[in-house]
Amino acid sequence: MRNVGQLDRLVRIIIGLALISLVFVGPQTAWGWIGVLPLITGLVGWCGLYTVLGLNTCNKS
């Protein structure tokens, strides 16, 4: 079941890709790989933390 809405997903994908790009361009540190988490949650549409906190940004209609 999805709990991440369309706008939230788009923002997560953009942030994830931006962070991952830091591995290859810019400071080139391994910290950029943290962007994999928002990228995956954006692509899948489900966030475990949202489940724990009882949040849902999906449009129910």
C-alpha positions in Angstrom: 0.0 0.0 0.0 1.3 3.4 -1.0 1.6 6.2 1.6 3.6 8.7 -0.4 1.7 11.1 -2.7 2.7 12.3 -6.2 4.3 15.6 -5.2 6.1 14.0 -2.3 7.4 11.3 -4.6 8.7 13.8 -7.2 10.5 15.8 -4.5 12.1 12.6 -3.1 13.3 11.5 -6.5 14.8 14.9 -7.2 16.5 15.0 -3.8 17.7 11.5 -4.2 19.2 12.0 -7.6 20.9 15.3 -6.4 22.5 13.6 -3.4 23.7 10.6 -5.5 25.2 13.1 -8.0 27.4 14.4 -5.2 29.3 11.0 -5.3 30.4 11.7 -8.9 30.5 15.5 -9.0 31.4 18.1 -6.5 32.8 17.0 -3.2 32.8 13.3 -4.3 32.2 11.9 -0.9 30.4 8.6 0.0 27.8 10.6 1.9 26.0 11.1 -1.4 24.9 7.5 -1.4 22.4 8.5 1.4 20.3 9.7 -1.6 19.5 6.1 -2.5 16.9 6.1 0.4 14.7 9.0 -0.8 15.1 7.8 -4.4 13.8 4.3 -3.6 11.0 5.6 -1.5 10.0 8.0 -4.2 10.1 5.3 -6.9 8.2 2.7 -4.8 5.7 5.2 -3.3 6.0 3.7 0.2 7.9 5.0 3.2 8.5 3.0 6.4 8.9 6.0 8.5 5.5 7.4 7.3 4.0 4.0 8.4 5.5 4.3 11.9 4.4 7.9 12.3 0.9 7.3 10.8 1.4 9.7 7.9 0.0 9.4 4.5 0.4 12.0 1.7 -1.5 9.9 -0.9 -4.7 11.3 -2.3 -7.4 8.9 -1.3 -9.7 9.7 -4.3 
